[in-house]
Amino acid sequence: MYMFSRRISIIVISIVVHSTVRAQIFAPEHGSLFHEIFTLTQERTGENPLLQNGIFYEYPYMGAKGHPFLNDNQFHNGSIIYRDQLYEGIGMKYDIFNQQIVMNQHNGSEMVQSIPAREFISEFRIHGMLFKSMTFDNKNQSFYQVISEEEKLSCYYFWNKSRNESHENGAYKIYVFADAKPARYLLTGEKISRFRNNRSFVRLFPDGVKKQVREFLRSNKIKVDRTDDVAMKEVIHFCRTIFDNQNEQN
C-alpha cells in the first residue's frame, strides 16, 4: 500500500512539473508560437469556429415543390450577432418555415452547412433586411423583420410559409411550400397589434389621429398590405409625427 501511494505521489508531482514546464514554454514572450497556433487553428476550424458549434444541416426537402426559405434557396452574404459577437460576410439563408438560420462556411478545406443555436442569435441581416429576435405576448422567441423603430411606435413583419402534402398518382407524397407571407405588427408603447389592411391599421390609432392617418394613406395611394418597406417606413414616421404634435397640443 505504501509503494502504491508513493507511485501516485510521484505521478502527481511529474504532472505538476510537466505542466509548469509547458506553462514556461508558452510564456507571453513566445508570441510567434502563439501566432502559429492561432493560424493552424483557423486552417482547421475556419475563421468563425464559434458559429460552427451548431447542428450539422442537410437539406431535408429533396423533391419538394418550392422551398422553406425567404426569397430563394441560395446562400447570400449576411451578418449575424451571435452571443453578442458580430460576424459579417457569412454565407446564409433564412428558413422561415422552421424559423432557423442555415449557414455555409469553410471548415478547413471543405464547406459545411450548419444551424446555429437560435437562442443565442439576437439579430441578423440578409437580403438587405434586418431581423431581430423578439418575444411578444408571452409567445415563443421568433425573428421579426424590422421595418421601422421610432420612439413609442414601431413596425415589424413576421415572415412564414405554409407547407402542404401532395400525393402524386397515389404512389408517394411530396411537400409543397406556398409563397412567403408576412404577418404585420404595430408596436405602440408596450402593446403589439396585428394589422392586415388600411382599415385595421388605422383602427390601431387613437381617435384624435385616425382621420389624418387615413387621409395620408389615401392621398399617397398606399396600401399597407402591398407597399414596399421604404414606403411603410415613411408611413410610420408620419404617424409618429402626428403623435408628437398631438402631445404638444395637449
VEXGULUM-387715 format. One record per residue (C-alpha): residue number from 1; x, y, z. Coordinates in pm, 1 decimal. Example, Ala and Ser with C-alpha at 12.3 -4.5 7.8 and 13.67 -1.06 7.14 Angstrom:
<doros>
doro pos:1&u:1230.0&v:-450.0&w:780.0
doro pos:2&u:1367.0&v:-106.0&w:714.0
</doros>
This chain:
<doros>
doro pos:1&u:0.0&v:0.0&w:0.0
doro pos:2&u:287.2&v:231.9&w:84.8
doro pos:3&u:453.4&v:165.7&w:-251.1
doro pos:4&u:125.7&v:225.7&w:-434.7
doro pos:5&u:71.4&v:563.8&w:-260.4
doro pos:6&u:433.4&v:657.6&w:-331.0
doro pos:7&u:386.7&v:584.7&w:-702.2
doro pos:8&u:72.6&v:800.7&w:-711.7
doro pos:9&u:260.4&v:1087.9&w:-545.3
doro pos:10&u:543.1&v:1059.8&w:-799.5
doro pos:11&u:293.3&v:1066.6&w:-1088.8
doro pos:12&u:117.2&v:1376.1&w:-948.2
doro pos:13&u:450.0&v:1555.4&w:-897.5
doro pos:14&u:555.7&v:1465.5&w:-1251.0
doro pos:15&u:230.8&v:1608.1&w:-1394.3
doro pos:16&u:273.5&v:1931.1&w:-1197.2
doro pos:17&u:634.5&v:1969.3&w:-1310.1
doro pos:18&u:541.0&v:1890.6&w:-1671.7
doro pos:19&u:257.4&v:2145.0&w:-1660.7
doro pos:20&u:490.5&v:2406.4&w:-1513.3
doro pos:21&u:746.4&v:2349.4&w:-1787.4
doro pos:22&u:474.9&v:2375.7&w:-2056.4
doro pos:23&u:349.6&v:2697.2&w:-1898.3
doro pos:24&u:702.1&v:2839.7&w:-1919.5
doro pos:25&u:732.0&v:2732.6&w:-2284.6
doro pos:26&u:406.7&v:2906.8&w:-2376.8
doro pos:27&u:501.3&v:3227.6&w:-2198.2
doro pos:28&u:384.5&v:3558.9&w:-2350.0
doro pos:29&u:730.9&v:3634.5&w:-2488.6
doro pos:30&u:689.7&v:3348.5&w:-2734.7
doro pos:31&u:440.9&v:3547.9&w:-2942.0
doro pos:32&u:541.7&v:3387.9&w:-3270.8
doro pos:33&u:445.2&v:3046.6&w:-3133.2
doro pos:34&u:102.3&v:3176.1&w:-3029.3
doro pos:35&u:56.2&v:3321.5&w:-3375.7
doro pos:36&u:148.7&v:2988.6&w:-3534.5
doro pos:37&u:-103.1&v:2802.9&w:-3316.3
doro pos:38&u:-374.9&v:3058.3&w:-3398.4
doro pos:39&u:-306.7&v:3023.6&w:-3772.3
doro pos:40&u:-320.6&v:2644.1&w:-3757.1
doro pos:41&u:-646.6&v:2661.9&w:-3560.8
doro pos:42&u:-803.9&v:2883.6&w:-3825.8
doro pos:43&u:-693.7&v:2646.5&w:-4100.3
doro pos:44&u:-855.5&v:2352.3&w:-3925.0
doro pos:45&u:-1173.7&v:2511.9&w:-3787.2
doro pos:46&u:-1235.9&v:2809.6&w:-4016.6
doro pos:47&u:-1242.4&v:3175.3&w:-3924.3
doro pos:48&u:-1556.4&v:3154.9&w:-3706.2
doro pos:49&u:-1529.2&v:2832.6&w:-3501.5
doro pos:50&u:-1787.4&v:2960.9&w:-3251.4
doro pos:51&u:-2058.1&v:2964.1&w:-3517.6
doro pos:52&u:-1970.0&v:2610.6&w:-3626.0
doro pos:53&u:-2080.8&v:2468.0&w:-3292.4
doro pos:54&u:-2435.5&v:2442.3&w:-3426.5
doro pos:55&u:-2620.6&v:2143.4&w:-3567.3
doro pos:56&u:-2497.0&v:1988.3&w:-3891.4
doro pos:57&u:-2750.8&v:2066.1&w:-4165.6
doro pos:58&u:-2859.0&v:1853.3&w:-4458.5
doro pos:59&u:-3146.4&v:1972.5&w:-4679.3
doro pos:60&u:-3448.4&v:1753.3&w:-4587.5
doro pos:61&u:-3689.1&v:1850.5&w:-4868.1
doro pos:62&u:-3542.9&v:1692.0&w:-5179.3
doro pos:63&u:-3810.8&v:1660.1&w:-5446.6
doro pos:64&u:-4035.0&v:1919.0&w:-5281.1
doro pos:65&u:-4217.4&v:2184.0&w:-5479.9
doro pos:66&u:-4086.1&v:2516.5&w:-5360.9
doro pos:67&u:-3863.1&v:2557.2&w:-5056.1
doro pos:68&u:-3883.7&v:2677.9&w:-4692.4
doro pos:69&u:-3654.9&v:2981.6&w:-4734.3
doro pos:70&u:-3711.5&v:3353.9&w:-4762.9
doro pos:71&u:-3680.2&v:3475.9&w:-5124.1
doro pos:72&u:-3480.0&v:3189.0&w:-5275.3
doro pos:73&u:-3294.0&v:2867.5&w:-5196.1
doro pos:74&u:-2947.5&v:3020.7&w:-5234.5
doro pos:75&u:-2682.2&v:3130.3&w:-4987.7
doro pos:76&u:-2632.0&v:3506.6&w:-4959.4
doro pos:77&u:-2374.5&v:3713.8&w:-4775.6
doro pos:78&u:-2516.4&v:3833.3&w:-4447.6
doro pos:79&u:-2424.3&v:3918.8&w:-4091.2
doro pos:80&u:-2529.9&v:3777.9&w:-3757.2
doro pos:81&u:-2495.0&v:3875.7&w:-3392.1
doro pos:82&u:-2433.9&v:3551.9&w:-3203.7
doro pos:83&u:-2362.9&v:3555.9&w:-2831.1
doro pos:84&u:-2326.9&v:3934.6&w:-2855.7
doro pos:85&u:-2049.6&v:3896.6&w:-3115.7
doro pos:86&u:-2093.7&v:4036.4&w:-3468.5
doro pos:87&u:-1994.5&v:3808.4&w:-3758.2
doro pos:88&u:-2000.9&v:3954.1&w:-4109.8
doro pos:89&u:-1965.0&v:3809.1&w:-4456.8
doro pos:90&u:-2141.2&v:3486.6&w:-4359.3
doro pos:91&u:-2297.4&v:3270.7&w:-4631.7
doro pos:92&u:-2650.4&v:3217.5&w:-4504.2
doro pos:93&u:-3017.8&v:3167.5&w:-4586.3
doro pos:94&u:-3324.8&v:3209.1&w:-4367.5
doro pos:95&u:-3556.4&v:2909.4&w:-4327.4
doro pos:96&u:-3882.0&v:3087.2&w:-4241.4
doro pos:97&u:-4084.3&v:2765.7&w:-4219.1
doro pos:98&u:-3868.7&v:2631.0&w:-3933.6
doro pos:99&u:-3754.5&v:2974.3&w:-3809.8
doro pos:100&u:-3383.5&v:2898.9&w:-3830.1
doro pos:101&u:-3066.9&v:3023.3&w:-3998.8
doro pos:102&u:-2866.9&v:2791.4&w:-4223.2
doro pos:103&u:-2501.7&v:2889.3&w:-4269.1
doro pos:104&u:-2243.6&v:2777.2&w:-4522.2
doro pos:105&u:-1883.9&v:2818.9&w:-4404.7
doro pos:106&u:-1533.0&v:2693.1&w:-4462.4
doro pos:107&u:-1430.6&v:2422.9&w:-4218.4
doro pos:108&u:-1068.9&v:2372.3&w:-4309.4
doro pos:109&u:-1066.4&v:2272.0&w:-4674.9
doro pos:110&u:-1439.0&v:2197.9&w:-4711.8
doro pos:111&u:-1769.6&v:2382.5&w:-4693.8
doro pos:112&u:-2001.9&v:2283.4&w:-4408.7
doro pos:113&u:-2367.4&v:2375.6&w:-4359.1
doro pos:114&u:-2488.0&v:2420.1&w:-4002.2
doro pos:115&u:-2768.9&v:2566.6&w:-3791.7
doro pos:116&u:-2653.3&v:2795.8&w:-3508.7
doro pos:117&u:-2846.4&v:2779.9&w:-3181.0
doro pos:118&u:-3142.8&v:3013.3&w:-3221.0
doro pos:119&u:-3148.0&v:3122.7&w:-2856.7
doro pos:120&u:-2803.1&v:3283.7&w:-2897.2
doro pos:121&u:-2896.4&v:3489.2&w:-3207.5
doro pos:122&u:-3002.7&v:3843.5&w:-3120.6
doro pos:123&u:-3024.4&v:3976.6&w:-3477.0
doro pos:124&u:-2911.4&v:3915.9&w:-3835.2
doro pos:125&u:-2914.6&v:4082.3&w:-4177.5
doro pos:126&u:-2989.9&v:3915.7&w:-4510.3
doro pos:127&u:-3131.7&v:4038.1&w:-4844.3
doro pos:128&u:-3083.0&v:4393.0&w:-4713.0
doro pos:129&u:-3336.0&v:4320.2&w:-4435.9
doro pos:130&u:-3278.0&v:4343.0&w:-4060.3
doro pos:131&u:-3426.5&v:4076.5&w:-3833.7
doro pos:132&u:-3434.3&v:4080.3&w:-3454.7
doro pos:133&u:-3512.7&v:3807.7&w:-3205.5
doro pos:134&u:-3814.1&v:3914.7&w:-3000.1
doro pos:135&u:-4092.3&v:3774.0&w:-2784.4
doro pos:136&u:-4441.0&v:3924.4&w:-2783.9
doro pos:137&u:-4749.8&v:3829.3&w:-2580.6
doro pos:138&u:-4563.0&v:3555.0&w:-2394.0
doro pos:139&u:-4515.9&v:3362.1&w:-2718.3
doro pos:140&u:-4202.7&v:3173.5&w:-2815.1
doro pos:141&u:-3898.0&v:3359.4&w:-2937.9
doro pos:142&u:-3928.0&v:3448.5&w:-3307.3
doro pos:143&u:-3742.9&v:3653.9&w:-3564.8
doro pos:144&u:-3915.5&v:3973.1&w:-3680.0
doro pos:145&u:-3813.2&v:4193.1&w:-3969.6
doro pos:146&u:-3762.4&v:4549.7&w:-3850.4
doro pos:147&u:-3948.5&v:4787.1&w:-4080.8
doro pos:148&u:-3922.3&v:5090.8&w:-3857.4
doro pos:149&u:-3836.1&v:5157.1&w:-3495.0
doro pos:150&u:-3936.0&v:5500.7&w:-3373.4
doro pos:151&u:-3996.2&v:5623.5&w:-3022.4
doro pos:152&u:-4321.5&v:5467.4&w:-2893.8
doro pos:153&u:-4411.7&v:5342.9&w:-3242.6
doro pos:154&u:-4251.0&v:5052.3&w:-3431.8
doro pos:155&u:-4346.3&v:4821.5&w:-3716.5
doro pos:156&u:-4238.3&v:4459.5&w:-3754.8
doro pos:157&u:-4308.8&v:4178.0&w:-4002.3
doro pos:158&u:-4310.8&v:3809.4&w:-3916.0
doro pos:159&u:-4236.2&v:3600.6&w:-4225.7
doro pos:160&u:-4362.5&v:3247.1&w:-4264.7
doro pos:161&u:-4464.9&v:2983.3&w:-4517.6
doro pos:162&u:-4726.0&v:2711.5&w:-4511.0
doro pos:163&u:-4643.3&v:2355.4&w:-4618.0
doro pos:164&u:-4883.3&v:2101.2&w:-4761.4
doro pos:165&u:-4854.4&v:1742.1&w:-4879.7
doro pos:166&u:-4924.6&v:1625.6&w:-5232.6
doro pos:167&u:-4978.2&v:1262.7&w:-5333.2
doro pos:168&u:-4891.2&v:1224.4&w:-5698.9
doro pos:169&u:-5065.4&v:923.5&w:-5854.5
doro pos:170&u:-5113.4&v:796.6&w:-5501.7
doro pos:171&u:-4764.7&v:649.2&w:-5507.9
doro pos:172&u:-4568.9&v:882.3&w:-5284.4
doro pos:173&u:-4604.6&v:1214.4&w:-5110.1
doro pos:174&u:-4409.7&v:1533.0&w:-5168.3
doro pos:175&u:-4405.5&v:1859.0&w:-4978.0
doro pos:176&u:-4544.6&v:2171.4&w:-5140.6
doro pos:177&u:-4438.4&v:2508.5&w:-4997.7
doro pos:178&u:-4656.9&v:2814.1&w:-5050.5
doro pos:179&u:-4521.9&v:3164.3&w:-5116.0
doro pos:180&u:-4374.5&v:3360.0&w:-4827.3
doro pos:181&u:-4619.1&v:3589.8&w:-4649.7
doro pos:182&u:-4561.5&v:3841.6&w:-4370.9
doro pos:183&u:-4780.3&v:3894.8&w:-4066.9
doro pos:184&u:-4763.5&v:4269.4&w:-3997.3
doro pos:185&u:-4748.4&v:4415.8&w:-3647.6
doro pos:186&u:-4754.2&v:4762.0&w:-3495.1
doro pos:187&u:-4598.3&v:4821.3&w:-3154.9
doro pos:188&u:-4745.0&v:5122.6&w:-2975.0
doro pos:189&u:-4579.7&v:5171.1&w:-2639.8
doro pos:190&u:-4592.5&v:4823.7&w:-2483.1
doro pos:191&u:-4885.6&v:4693.9&w:-2689.7
doro pos:192&u:-4831.3&v:4480.0&w:-3000.4
doro pos:193&u:-5119.4&v:4451.0&w:-3250.3
doro pos:194&u:-5154.9&v:4288.4&w:-3589.4
doro pos:195&u:-5293.7&v:4471.8&w:-3893.7
doro pos:196&u:-5394.1&v:4327.2&w:-4231.5
doro pos:197&u:-5505.3&v:4624.8&w:-4439.6
doro pos:198&u:-5556.8&v:5001.4&w:-4426.7
doro pos:199&u:-5874.8&v:4974.9&w:-4223.0
doro pos:200&u:-5725.9&v:4756.0&w:-3948.6
doro pos:201&u:-5409.3&v:4970.7&w:-3948.3
doro pos:202&u:-5599.6&v:5296.9&w:-3892.7
doro pos:203&u:-5806.7&v:5131.2&w:-3621.9
doro pos:204&u:-5494.9&v:5088.9&w:-3405.7
doro pos:205&u:-5455.3&v:5465.5&w:-3356.8
doro pos:206&u:-5629.9&v:5697.5&w:-3110.3
doro pos:207&u:-5946.1&v:5868.2&w:-3234.1
doro pos:208&u:-5771.2&v:6204.9&w:-3248.8
doro pos:209&u:-5528.8&v:6093.8&w:-3522.9
doro pos:210&u:-5723.4&v:5829.7&w:-3717.6
doro pos:211&u:-5851.4&v:6078.3&w:-3974.0
doro pos:212&u:-5503.2&v:6213.0&w:-4050.3
doro pos:213&u:-5358.4&v:5863.8&w:-4089.0
doro pos:214&u:-5642.5&v:5761.1&w:-4319.2
doro pos:215&u:-5602.5&v:6072.2&w:-4535.6
doro pos:216&u:-5224.1&v:6023.2&w:-4558.3
doro pos:217&u:-5266.8&v:5668.9&w:-4685.3
doro pos:218&u:-5537.3&v:5774.3&w:-4930.0
doro pos:219&u:-5358.2&v:6079.0&w:-5070.3
doro pos:220&u:-5036.5&v:5879.4&w:-5123.7
doro pos:221&u:-5225.4&v:5578.1&w:-5263.7
doro pos:222&u:-5067.1&v:5347.1&w:-5007.2
doro pos:223&u:-5199.2&v:5001.5&w:-4929.0
doro pos:224&u:-5018.4&v:4884.4&w:-4616.0
doro pos:225&u:-5055.9&v:4518.4&w:-4716.3
doro pos:226&u:-4888.6&v:4576.4&w:-5054.4
doro pos:227&u:-4646.9&v:4866.3&w:-5018.1
doro pos:228&u:-4269.9&v:4822.6&w:-5000.1
doro pos:229&u:-4056.9&v:4854.8&w:-4687.4
doro pos:230&u:-3933.7&v:5206.2&w:-4768.4
doro pos:231&u:-4285.0&v:5347.0&w:-4810.5
doro pos:232&u:-4402.5&v:5168.3&w:-4495.6
doro pos:233&u:-4119.3&v:5324.4&w:-4300.5
doro pos:234&u:-4236.9&v:5666.7&w:-4420.3
doro pos:235&u:-4588.9&v:5584.5&w:-4303.7
doro pos:236&u:-4464.1&v:5500.6&w:-3954.2
doro pos:237&u:-4258.1&v:5820.6&w:-3941.3
doro pos:238&u:-4562.7&v:6027.0&w:-4040.5
doro pos:239&u:-4776.0&v:5858.4&w:-3774.6
doro pos:240&u:-4518.6&v:5923.4&w:-3505.4
doro pos:241&u:-4503.2&v:6289.8&w:-3609.4
doro pos:242&u:-4879.0&v:6310.7&w:-3558.9
doro pos:243&u:-4840.3&v:6161.7&w:-3212.1
doro pos:244&u:-4577.8&v:6422.8&w:-3124.5
doro pos:245&u:-4795.4&v:6711.2&w:-3248.2
doro pos:246&u:-5094.9&v:6583.6&w:-3053.3
doro pos:247&u:-4890.8&v:6553.3&w:-2734.2
doro pos:248&u:-4761.9&v:6908.3&w:-2775.5
doro pos:249&u:-5116.5&v:7041.2&w:-2818.3
doro pos:250&u:-5232.3&v:6853.4&w:-2508.9
</doros>
